[in-house]
Amino acid sequence: MANRFEIDGEEVLDGEVKPFGNSAHVTVPKRWRGADVKVVRTSEPTEQDEE
């Protein structure tokens, strides 16, 4: 069963986490620069780290 979170916010963006060097990133609109954001994972990762 998933946890449920309630977050007050201004806008919601659905996206996919993509590889970025040794990490990963989510692209958000340029107009969000300087804003505080929260990222919530809503599914299990489909790729595993290669070590």
Helices and strands as residue ranges (DSSP letters): E 18-20, E 23-25, G 30-32
